[in-house]
C-alpha cells in the first residue's frame, strides 16, 4: 500500500513507531506484498492512514 505523509513521528530502536503495525491477508493467511504483483498489485492503488487524527 501507499503510505501517508507525516508531520512528525517517533523513531525507536525498532524503527518508526507507527510503521508496519497492520497487514493484509488472503484467505490462506498469506501476507499481501508488492513482491508478488500478479496477486497483490491492486494494493498499490490503496492508501493507509493512521488512526490518530
Protein Blocks (a to p, Z undefined) as FASTA:
>chain_A
ZZdddfbdcddfkbpfkgokbccddfkopacdfklmmlmmmmmmpccddfkZZ
